[in-house]
Amino acid sequence: MSTNLTRSDWARIVIASVLALAALAVASGLGLWQYSRAHRDDITKQVLSAPAVPVQSLLKPAAYVSEFDFAREVTVSGTLDGARTLMSCGRAYDKCILLSPLALRDGSLSVVLVTDMCDRVDCAKRLAEVRAFGSQDMDVKGRLQPAEVMVRPPAMLTPADDIPYISTNELVMRWQLPLLDGFVMKDGVGMTLVTPPSGISWRNLMYAWQWWAFAAFIVFLLTRYILDVRAERKQ
């Protein structure tokens, strides 16, 4: 029997091929994207060497700090409220930090700024000085960090000028201000940086293999469709 394909058969094959190639491109691209997210050995180096950007470009209202922005260098411009400055000494190392709300100039939101790290006695003195100085305009560079997790202690055990951890929710209640999540550690403060997760993300790697399996299945379906069209012509 004749197996010559008609013009209608070729039109069906071409349309199916175009659709299959589009789906193949999408599946392959998503696989490559997931694969790039799975291998993150050099992401910390990339983040630490990236140029500084305004903090507003990374922090959004009612959103958490993305793990890919941990330790990213940012610029912050606004008015620091010295009267609301707090001291935090709840960490494993024997140091305290000073943190203040800084109202951004282009909106009503504020960001937490860590301005100093010192011994408890020195920090207590600097805390008094900053509070007495009051408000001041600032243009600073620093590193973006995620908020710390804290178990809130009883109110009677919490000093008015001290906070165990940099918790966004706790600071919102303390300061009665709308705050962006996380905090900015001013350059020169010696806190240990929290950097993006590195190594292999097995979940992303499995997603990559899944998309490539879809791509292989698309090739199988297209091949099977062409063979079915040819089989129809033989009948």
N, C-alpha and C positions, 0 to 999 in steps of 0.2 A: 504494500500500500504506500501511497505517497505520504511523505513526512514534511513536505514543503509548508512553511508557515504562511498564513495569509497576512494581509496588511492589518487586519483586526487583531490577529495574534501578536504581531510585533508591537502594536500600540499597547496591548495589555502588558506585555513584557517590559516595555520601556517605562510605563507608568509605575509598575511594581518595582522596577529597578531604582527609579528616582526616589520613591518613598522609602525603599530599603536603605539606599545610600544615606538619606537624610537621618533615618533612625540609627544607622550604623555610626554616623559622625557624632550624633548626640551621645550614644552609649560609650563610644571610645573616648570622647572628650571628658565625660563624667568619670570614666575609669582613670584617666590620667590625672584629673583633678584630685580624686580621692587618693591616688597613689602619692601625689605630691604632699598631701596632708599627712599621709601615714609616715613618711620618712622626714623627721624633723630634727635631725642631728645638728644642723647648723642654724636653727631658727633663733637661738639665743644670740649668736654672733651677729646675725642680720638685724635683730631688734636693737642691740646695743650700739650698732654702727649707723643706724638710720638717722637721718636729719631730724631736728626738733620740729614739732608741729604744734599748733595751738591746742590746748587741752580740750577745747570745745569740739574739735574735729574727731575726737576719740570717745569722749564721754557724752552720753545722751541721757535726758531725763528718764527716770524710772527704768533704767537699764543697768545691768552689771558690767563691770570692766571685762572686756574680752580677754581671754587667756593669751591671745596672740599679741596683745598690747601691754602685757606685764613688762615693766622696766623700760618702756618706750620713753625717750626724751621728749618733754613737752615744754611749751612756754605758757606762762600764766601771767595775766595782767588784770589788776583790779585793786580793790581796797581791802586791806587786811584789818580785821576787827580785833585789835589787841585786847580789848576789855573782856572778850570771850575766850581768850587763850587758856588752854588746859595743859596739864602735865600728865604724862603716861609713863608708869614705871612697872607695868605688869608683865615684862618679858623675862626670858630665861637669863639674858645677860644683865650684868649689873650696871645698867644705864637707864636714864630717863630721856624722854623726848618732850618737846613743846609742839603743840599743834593749835592752829588757829583757823577760823573760817575766813576765806577770801572771796568777797563778792565780785564776780566777774563784771567787767565794764559793759559788756554787750547784752546783758540780761539780768533777770532777777535771781538767778541761781548762784549758789556759792560752792566752792570746792575746798576740801580740807587740805591745808598746807602744813607739812612738818618742817619747822624752821630750824630746829636745833636738837642736838643730842649731847647730854652731859651727865655728870654725877648728880645724885638727888639734891645735894646741898646747893651746887651751882645752879641747877635748873630751877630750884625754888627762888633763888635770887633773881635769875633772869625772868622768871614768870612775873614777879612783882614789877620788874622794870618794864616789860612789854605791856602789861596791863595799865601801868601808869602813863605810858607813852600814848596810848589810845590808838586811833585809826591812822593808817598811813597807806599811800598809794605805792604799789609794788609792781615791778616787771621782773619776773624771775624765771629761771630754767630749773627743771627738776626731772625726776623719774616717776612715771605713773605706776601706782601699786594698787593691788586689790585690797578691799576692806578686810580686816581681821575678824575672825569668828570669836565671839565671847559669850560666856554664860553670865548673864547679868546677876551681880551679887545683890543682896538685900540693900535697900536704899540707906538704911541706918549705918551700913558699913562702907558706903561709898563717899569719899571726901568730895566736897563741892568743887575743888580745883584739880581733881585727879580722875583719870579714867583708865581702867586696866588695859584695854585694847582699843584700837581704832575701828570701832564699829559704827557704820553709817547710821543705823537705826538709833543707836544710843545717842549719837551726837545730834541727830535731828531733835530728839526729845530734850537734850541738854540745852541746845542753842536756840531751839524754836526757829530754825531756818530751813528753807528748801535746799537740800544738798545733793550734789552729784555723787554717785557711788565711788568708793575707793578714796585714795588720797594721793597727793603729789609730794614726793620727798625732795626738798630743795637740795640743789647741788652742794656738796660739802658735808651733808649730814651722813654720819657713818653707819646707818642701818644696813643690814644685810638685804640685798635685793632679792625679791621674788621674781624669777624669770619664767618664760613660757615653758611648758612641758617639752621635753626632748626625747629622743629615741624613736622607737617604732610604735605607732598606734595601730594595734591589731584590728580594731574595729574598722578604721578607715581602710586598712589593707584588704579586709574581707569585702568591704563595699566595692573597692576597685576590681577585685576578681569577679564580683557579682556582675558589674557592668560589662566587663569583658566577656563573661559567659553569655549575657544578653546579646552582645555584638556577634558572637559566634552563632547563636541561635537564629539571628536575623539572616546571616549568610546561608544557613541551612534552609530556612523557610523560602528564601528567594530561589535557591537552587531547586528545591522541591517544586516550587510553583512553575518554573520554566520547564521542568521535566513533565509536569502534569499537562501543560499546554501542548507540548510535543506529543504526549500520549493521546490527547484528544484528537489530534490531527491524524493519527494512525488509524483511528477507529472508522 
